[in-house]
Structures are given as C-alpha cells and as structure tokens.
Amino acid sequence: MWEQVQETVSFIQSKFSFTPEYGVILGSGLGSFTDDIQIEYSLPYSEIPNFPISTVQGHKGALVFGTIGSKKVVAMQGRFHYYEGYDMKQVTFPVRVMKILGVTKLVVSNASGGVNPSYKIGSIVLIKDHINMMPEHPLRGKNDERFGPRFVNMSEPYSKSMLQKAKEIAASSQIDVKEGVYMALQGPTFETLSEYRMVKNIGADCVGMSTVPEVIVARHMNMEVFGLSVVTDMGDEENIEEVNHAEVLKAAEKAEPSVRKLIKELIIQY
Ligand code: HPA
C-alpha cells in the first residue's frame, strides 16, 4: 500500500507541483462545490494510477486541485463506496494519497437519512461523532507505521475546533444547522423501518453509507477532520418519507448553496 500511494503521489506531482492543505470529499448531489474552487488542475480518476473508478450516478469522478481564498485545496468530485464492490483499502486510498500530498485537514460531506425527530429533509447536520457499523474495517491487517499507529484514538474523530468554527460561520450567515451523530451502514439498500428504529435507539441521529471509512483513515494519519451531512430523507417513524436515489439528489441539491457557503467559509477562515 505504501508503495502504491507513493506511485500515485509521484504521478500527480509529475503533472504539476501543488501542495494542498485541505482535502475535500463531496457527497451525493453536493459535487458543485468545486465551482467555488479556482481550479488549477483536474485529473479524472481514470487517469490516476491505482485509483478506483466511481460507478454511481451523481458522482463525477475527478480529483480537482485549486484554491479557495488563499487556501490550497484538493477535492474529490465523487467518492468510492463500499457498496460499489470496492474493499475498504480502495475506498480510503484517496485519503492516503491526499495526506502524502500534504493535506492536514479533511472536509467530508454526505447525504443521509435522518432519524432524529427534530430533523427534516434538507437539514444540515454538523457531524460531532460517528458509529461505525460497516462490515469491514479499513485498518484491518498488518499496520504500516509510516501511515500511523496500530491503535488509533477515536475520542475526537471530528475536530472540536473546526466544528466550533463552522457553528460560528453558520450563525453569522443565518444558516440553520444541527449537530449530530452519523451512523455508517454498508447499503446499498436504504433502511427498513425497523433498521431506522435501531439506528435511532443505538444513539445516532442520521444514517448513511459513506464517510466513516475515510474519517478513520484520516485519523490514522492524524489529519484534522470536519464532517457535514445533508438529511435527504426521514426515517423517523413520526415523519417517515419514501426514499429513492432521485429524492436524495434533489434534497441534497436544494441544501447545496448553504453547504457550499459553510464549507467555503470554513476553509477560508479556519
Ligand atoms: N439511509 C442510508 N443512506 C442514505 C439515506 C438513508 O436513508 N439517505 C441518503 N443516504
């Protein structure tokens, strides 16, 4: 894995010299955030050695390099999901590449189903913690100390100071945000009513099929993480809504201007 990451980083650095400080991973329906980046380079995943290829509709599939204000950023336009058939090492490979390219702060976004009754479709949830219910762990296997330690502390997976900054930005921009716990399930089915109830009873506020693997690997490499989730459907029994992928994309796109503003300002100000 170390050699593969080095090969990918060498390839990217042979194309251009650019040291990003921020990594950004964009969720379903949230990809137009790249319009906020002054793009300097864009590399389709298909051209990057060792990169998997994204298969889901609504995920574009390019690594974009550029600036937001004075900050240098690399953004994944489209991420890799476990349910697509990749293993967790593949899903999280780009995060390893980002780190070796120089990234110290990771911003992740996703779409999720809300089970907290105070949420509604379109709610923006700042992720304060997660519950990992994925069936495979990205750090399983022999540990390579060059990436990070065998046993990773997870007491603060999401940076409290980034979260605080995001709350301040939301307040001053009149963007309504919630805070919550995100649970990751493997998908690709949406949850049954009983599964949504389980998610809620276990202590999560929303549920999705991504993010947690990338965050674990980012913490393995000691990156600072900020996560945000857009509630695209409700799994709460009181206000359950029927969910499909088109609805998810529609709801995410509606919340997108606020999400873009939040992430952009966070990167500029933090
Ligand atoms: N469940 C899981 N993943 C999701 C959902 C959901 O309800 N909505 C968007 N992604």
Residues whose N, C-alpha, C, O or C-beta is under 5 A from the ligand:
A	BS01	HPA	A111 S112 G113 F190 E191 V207 G208 M209 T232 D233 V248
